[in-house]
Amino acid sequence: QVQLVESGGGLVQAGGSLRLSCAASGSIFSINVMGWYRQAPGKQRELVATITSGNSTNYADSIKGRFTISRDFAKNTVYLQMNSLKPEDTAVYFCRAVKASGYYYWGQGTQVTVSS
């Protein structure tokens, strides 16, 4: 089992910044990919960004150039730096970890609200 705990969400004005953190614990060996997803009210959960164990990154088009995903292997933590936030970025942000076996785990989510 892998436990994921997100933190760093909150309320921010448009144009502001937030940094989300996701700390992994438990059976963290062989975690291959970690990523951030988000779900706005009434919408499906969507990919925001992922990062592999080799530090390859992938971003959704809607956040390219504004968000940066990074990973601290020593702390078993993945971060999402969010700049130039827009009201449409308002959502619950979830962390996901995927093992090489294909098993994946979700965090409980953290709310990000961007006011106009």
N, C-alpha and C positions, 0 to 999 in steps of 0.2 A: 504494500500500500504506500501511496505517496500522499502526503498532506501538503496543500498549497494554501498559503495565507496571504491575501492581498491587503495592501494598505496604501494610503496616500490620496484617496478620492476626496471630493469636497465640492464646495461651491466657489466658482470663480467667474469673473466678468469676462466677456468676450475680449479676445486679444491677450488674455493672461496665460499663465503656465501652471502645470501641475506635473509632479513626478509620481508615478505609481510604482510600487514594489510588490514583488511576489516571492515569498520565501518558501523554498521546498524543504521538506523533511521526510524522514521515514526511509523507504526503500528507493533511494534516489539514484542508485547505480543504474547505468544503461539508459538514463533519460537522454534521448536523442534530440528532441526538439521541444522548445518552450515557446509559448506565444501568448498574445493577448487577443481577446475577442470582445465584442461589445453587443449589447442588446438594448435598443431603444424601445419605449412603450409601443406596443402594437406591431413591432417589427421582428423579423427573424434575427437570430444571433449571427453576427458577421465577423469575418477575420479582420483584425487590425494590423498585426505584425507578428512575425515569427523569427526565431533565431535558432540555428542548429548548434550542435556541439562543436562544429568547426567554425562557428561565428558567421556563417552565411545568414543573411537577413532577407526578409521578404515583407513588403508593405502593400496595404491596400492603396489604390490610386487616390482615394479621397483624403488620405492623410500624408501622402508623400511630401517630403520637404518640411513638414511641421512636427512630426513625431519621430522619435528615435528609440529603437529597442536596443538594449545592451544586457550583458550577462556577466555576473561576478561568480566564477566557478568556486572560488574559495568560500564564499558566503552562501552558495547554492541559491542565489537570488537573481531574478531577472527584473529589469526596470523598463519602464516606458516613460520617456521624457516627452511631454506634450506641450508644445508651444503654439502661439497664435490660435488659441482655442476659439471655436465657433459654437453658437447655440446648437447647431446640428451635431456636435460631438457629444451632446448630453445623452448619457446611457449608463447602464450598469456594465462595468468592465470586468471581464473574467480572465483569469490566468488558466492556461492549460499546459500540461506536461505530457509528452508522448514518449513512451519507451521504444527501444529498438524492436521489441516484440509486437508492437502495435497497440498495446494497452495504453489508454490515456486517462488522465485525471483532471478534474476541474476544481478550481477554487470556489469560494462562496460568493465572490463578486464584491466590487466596491463601486459606489455611486459617484458619478461625475456629473455635475450640473453646471452648465455654462449659461450665464444670464446675458441678455442683450443690452 
